[in-house]
Amino acid sequence: MTRINLRPIASPLPLGFFTVAIASVLTGCLQLGVFQAADRRAVALCVLPAFVLQLLASVLAFGARDVIAATLMGSFAGSWLAYALVLGSGAAGGLRVLGVFNLAFLCFGALMAAVTRPKRALWLVLVVSVPRWAATGLSGLTGAEGLTVAAGALGLLVALVASYAAFALLLEDLRSAEVLPIGRSGPAHAAVEGDLTVQLRNLERQAGVRRTL
């Protein structure tokens, strides 16, 4: 006899998206000149908790068997930790190194965007994040003021989109129905709207049921 134990958990995505939004506001304001250069360490200290919260969201997403969300949230966690450590320490060449880091993250984001479109909330956050990583990376390498301002403005846009996604998911969880449009499609839509038969399809091939990954 095969026994399957289900351990339902709340969705970690609202926490992850709100964390992205708050950290993006802080970093965007720094790039826009709302904060002065002397405030970099304070911004880094405020951003550092984003690492912990997004790591928690990633672990919970792995537990919910959502590898895409888990990978994205875990990567965001690592990026916030790197940003906070470099900016807070005032390491020599920190902005140039972060520039290269953001361009590398840009490649990761483009690959993730290619596979997350059915999960439209994640996809939208990535779509607005990719140009921000590009602007931030190039501004760090070139020191161009215009690119820095553009990166800050895009950071506020990322915060707006992430906040909308988080709020929509919270309302959906509270009312057990979609209230604000998120635009799920494909397997992501079936996971929410499909019946139990759809959910159990190909269960024998899922991780944790197979002998090996």
N, C-alpha and C positions, 0 to 999 in steps of 0.2 A: 504494500500500500504506500502510495506517495502522499505526503501531507505538505500542504503549502500554508505557511503562516504569514499573514499580512500584518504589517505594522504601519498603519496610516500616520503620516506626519503632515503638518501644515506646510504649505508652499513657502520655500525660503526666498522666492523671487522678489516679493515686495521689499523685504529687508535689503536684499542686494541692490535693487534699483534705487531705493531711497538713499542708500549709502553712496552710490555713484553720484546721485544728484547733489548731495551736500558737499562731498569732496570736490566735485567739479565746480561748484560755486566758489569755493575757497581758492582753488588753483586758478580759476578764470579771473577772479578779482585781482589776484596777484599779477597776472599777465596784463590785465587792463590798466594797471597802475593805481587801482583803488587802495592797495597796500603798497608800502614802500619796500625797497630792497632790504632794509633793516628788519622788516617783518617776516622775512622768509622762514626763520627758525620757528616762529610762532605758528605760521601756516603749516609747516611740516609736522609740528606737534599735534595740531588739530586734525591733520590728514591721517596720522598714524593709526588711530582707532579704526579707520576704514579697512585697514588690513585685517584686523581681527574679525570685524563683522562680515566682510566678504568671504573670508576663509570659513567662517561658520556657515554661511549660505552655501558655499561649495560643498562642505561635508554633508550638509543636510540634503543637497541636491543629489549627491552620490547615493545617499540612503534611499532617496525617492526614485532611483534608477533613471535619472535624467542626466545622461553623460554630457550632453551639449551645455546645459545650464551649469552643471558642476565645473566643466572645463573653463567656461567663460568666467564664472565668478572666482574660481581659483586663480586664474590668470590676472584678473583685475586686482585681487588681493596682493599678488606678488608685485604688481606695478605700483600700487600705493605704498607698499613697504619700501621699494627701491627709491621712489620719489621722496618719501619722508626722510630716509636715511641720508641720501645725498644732499638734499636741500638743508636738512637740519644740521648736518655736520659741517657744511660749508667747505666740502672737499674741493681741492684745486681741480679745475677743469670739469666741475660738476655739470654745468649747463651743456657743455659739448657732449659729455658722456650720456646725459639724459636725452640729448638730441638723437644720438645713434640708437639709444634704447627705444625711443618713441617710433623711429622709423622701422626698427625690427618688429615692434608691436603692431605697426601698421600692416606688415605682411601677415602676421597672425590674424588680425582683425578681418582682413580681406578674405582669408581662407575660411574663417568662421562665418562670415556673412554669406558665403557661397552655400553653406549647408543649413543655415538657421532660418531661411525664409518662411517655412511653414510655421515656425514659432515666431510670429510677427513682432511681439514685444521685444524679444532679444534682437531680432533683425533690425528693427528701427533704431534701437540704441547703438548698435554697431554701425549702421549707415551714417549716423551723425558723428560717431566717434572717430571713424576712419579719417575724414578730412582734418579733424582736430589733431590727431596724432601726426599727420603729415605736416601741418602748420607748426606744431610744437617742435617736431624734430628738425625741420629746416631752420626755424628761428634759433634753436639751440646751437646749430652748426654755423649759421651765418651771422647771428646777432641782429638780424633785420628787425627793426621796431615794428614795421607794418605786419610782419608775420606773427610777431608776439601778440599784437592787438587782435589779429584775426583769430589766433588760437584761443585767446581769452573769450572772445565773443562766441566762438564755437563751443567753448566749455559751458557757457550759460545755456546754449541751445541743447547740449547733451543733458544738462540738469533738468531742463523743461521736459524733454521727451522721457527721460527716466522717471521723473515724478509722475507724469501722466500714466505710464505703464504700471508703476507701483500702485497708484490710486485705483486704476481700473481693475487690477488683480485683487485688491482688497475688497472692493465693492462686489466683485464676482464671488469671492469666498463668503462674504457676509450674506448675500442673497441667493447663493447657489444658482446663479444664472448670470449671463453676460449683461452688464448694464451699460458700460462704455465700450465701444467697439475696439477690439484688439486685432482682429483680422486673421485669426488662426486659419490654417488650411492643411490639407493632407492628413498625415498621422496625428499632428497636434490637434486638429479639429476633431478627429475621431476619438482621441483620448478623452475629450471633454464631452462631446455630444453622442458618441457611440454607446451601444449597450454592452452588457457584460461579455457577450459572445465575441465582440470585436476586441475587447480588452484582453481576452485570453488567447487570441489567435497567435500561433507560433510561440506559445509560452515555453514549450520544451526546448527552444533554442536560445532562451534568454540567459544572461549571465546569472550565476547562482543556481541554475537548474542544470546547465551543462557541466560536464566533468572538468573541462578546462575552458579558458577564455580563448 
